[in-house]
Amino acid sequence: MSLIRRSLLILNSARLAVLALWFGAALFFSVVVAPAAFGVLRAAGLPNASELAGAIVTRSLSAVNVGGFAIALLLLATLLFVRGPAGRVSLIVEAVGLVVIALATSLGHWVIAARMRALRAAMVVPIDQVAADDSRRVAFNHLHGYSVNALGLAMIVALVLMVLLARNPRQ
């Protein structure tokens, strides 16, 4: 195997590993961290349990979203170097998928989460003390749904790309 082929194989393996690590972090956050933070703090009977859990989740989600954005951009940049016999369609699918991940995670972090933080600040009192039918809380809950959907979309696309990268290593 030539040095160039070996280098491309290592680069593609590293790209797959980085994407898989981000996907694993996002999955762990979604399935373990967020539910655990809310479950543990609510079980403690704290009057502001949701506010505290939300602060933990917001900070953790920030790392997941910014990491996903950075990784998507990095993988897009390295896509220029991995033009093996994979085919043009494969490269286009990968590029589009990485753009979707970058857009979803950036929207999740810089738009949706920013608006959620602004709404929480406007509530003045902890969110646990705001009526469920308060317009700010209703808007917050809608934004939460968008946040979940944005991360979910990024994760689904990442999973598809991992399968694509694993099946088509561009050797």
N, C-alpha and C positions, 0 to 999 in steps of 0.2 A: 504494500500500500504506500503510495507516495506521501510525501510530507504534506502537500496541499490537501489531499483527501483526508488524511488523518486530522489535520487542523480543522477542516470543515466539520468532520464528525464530532470532534471535541466541542467546537462552537455550538453545533446544533444540540448536543447533549446538555451543554451548559444552559442554553436558551430554554430547553424543555424543563430542566431542573429549576430554574428561576421561576418560570411560570407555575410549575407545580408547587413550589414553596409558597408563592403568593396565594394560590388557590387553597392550599391547606390552611394558611393563616386566616383567610376569609371564611372558610368553612368552620374552623374552630371558633372564630368570633361569633358567627351566626348561630351555631348549634350549641356552644358551650358558654362562652363568656357573657353574652347579652342575657340569655335566660337565667344564668346563674346569678348574675348581679341583681336582677330584679327579684328573683326567687328568694335569695338569702336575705336581702335587705327588707323585703316585705314581710318575710317570716319573723324578722326581728321585731316587728311591730312599731317601727319608727314612723313618726308622723310625716316625715319627708322622705320616705323610702324611695319613691319613684324619682324624686329630684336627685337623690344621691346616686341611685343606679343609673339614671340618665347621664349624670356627669361622667361616671366610669365608662359607660358605653360610648358616649360622644368622643371621649379621648381615645379610646381603643379603635373606634371606627375611623377616626381621623388618620391613624397610622395605617390602617388597612387601605383606605381610599387613596391617600397620598402615595403609598407604596405601589398600589395597582397602577396609578397614573405614571409613576416614574418607570416602573417595569415595562409597561406598554410602550412608552417612548423609547426605552433602551432596546427593546426587542424590535421595534420598528426600524431603529437605526442599524441594528445588526442584520436586519433582513436584506439589506443591500449586499452583504457579503456572503450570503448563503444560497446563491442562485445555482444550485446543482441541477440534476436531471429531474427535479421534482415536478416541473411543469409550471407553466404560466398561471393556470387556474389555481393551483395550490398556493402560489405566492400571492395572488390577488385575494384569495379567501383569508389567508393569514394576515395580510395587511389590513383588510377591512375589519377582521375580528379584533386586531390590536387597536385600531382606531375606535371601535365600539367600546372596548375596555377603557381606553383613555378618556373617552367622552363620559361614559357612565360614572367612572370613579371621580372625575373632576367635577361633574355636575353634583354628584353626591356630596362631595366635600365643600366646594367653593360656592355652590348655589343653595342646595337643599339644606345642608347642615347649618350654613350661615343664617338662613332664614329661620330655622328652628331655634338657633341661639338668640336671635333678635326677638322672636316671640316669647321665649322664656324670660328674657330680660324685661320685656314689656309687661309681663304678668306680675312683676314685683314680688309676689308671694310664691312659695314653692308650688310647682304644678299640681301637687297632691291637693292643694287647698283651692284650686280654681275649679269652678263648676264645669261639669262635663258638657254643658250646652253653651258655655262661654265661647264667643266667636274666635277668640285667640286660641283656646284649647282645641276647638274643632279644626282650625287651620293647622295647628301643630300636628294633630293626628293625621290629617291628610298628607302633610309633608313627610311624616314618619312612613306612611305607606309608599310614597314616592322614593324615599331613601331605601327602603327594603327592596323595592322593585329595581332600582338602579344597581344596587349591589348584586341582587339575584341575576340580573341580565349579564353583568360583567363576569360573574362566576360561571354561568352557563356557557358563555362564549369562551372563557378560559378552558373549560372542560373540553369543548369541541376542538379548540386549538391544540390542547395537549394530545388528544387522540390523533389529530392530523400530524403533529410533529413526531409522535411516537411511531406512527405507521409509515411515515414518509421522511426518513432521516436525511435525505439528500446526500447520500454517501457518494 
